Each structure stands twice: as structure tokens, then as C-alpha cells.
Amino acid sequence: MSEFKGTKGPWRAEKVHGWSGDLCITAPGESTPILKAIKPKRYFTDYPTRIDEDGEEWTVCSTSAAKQAGNYVATREIEEELDAVEAANMHLVAAAPDLLEALVMVRDADDDSGKDGLPRIPGAARSKIDRAIAKALNTDTKGEGHE
């Protein structure tokens, strides 16, 4: 079986100084985050632009100017909702090395059970475990998660 070639875990989802205060995935021994969340467009107010007398374009960073222009305004509620979704996603990503390790252990135990004539994991569950491991290791040749 292929070995995981990415950054070894454990990973953590945490805010890192100097990275816009956004959640990042960090790993022991790494001097910078290994992954940073990107905010969706809905997170940001669509500030209007103005052209000055020299033809320079300026963005007017004012919520009231955005409202007056009829542009999209990200409310605090939207920001909080999207921050919660981002946190949930980043914590799931941070758990990935542990989840992969657990799935490999379950798969190997299932293989041992089969060799010993003991009951096995139901086929559909085993199939899902095998596909998830293949996706994580980038060995899935059926197109799911394969580059």
C-alpha cells in the first residue's frame, strides 16, 4: 500500500499571528501553516469604486457607500455564519491524518479477520473505507480525488 506523502500529523486548526487572523492548519516542526482557509466572496462587502480626476480607480471602503451604490454588504451575521462554517471545515481537515490512520487500522483489522475466518466489515462500509484511503493517498484511479 502507498504511504501518505504529505505533512505528518498531528495537525491543528488555529489562528496564526501574521496570517490575517484566519484559521490555518499547523503541524509540528513546520515554521509556517501548511494550509490557510480562503474566505468566500460572500464574506466581503462589495465596496464601490470611484475614478478620480487623474483617472485612478479607488475603492471606497465604506459600508454606507456600498449600500448607497446598491452593492452587496456582508453583515456581521453573515460573517459569523461563514466563520462557523470555516471553523468546522478546518477542524475536519485538521483531523485528516488521525482519520486516515484510523481507517487504515480498521481496514487492516478487517483483513486480519478475513484471514482468520472471523466476521468482516459489511461490504458497503469496507468499500467506502477503501475509497477514502485511496482518495487520501491519491491512488484512487476512478476519478474521485485523483489528480
PyMOL commands that set and color helices and strands:
alter all, ss='L'
color gray80, all
select helices_A, chain A and resi 41-43+63-68+76-94+96-115+123-137
alter helices_A, ss='H'
color red, helices_A
select strands_A, chain A and resi 12-15+23-26+35-36+49-51+57-59
alter strands_A, ss='S'
color yellow, strands_A
deselect
rebuild
show_as cartoon
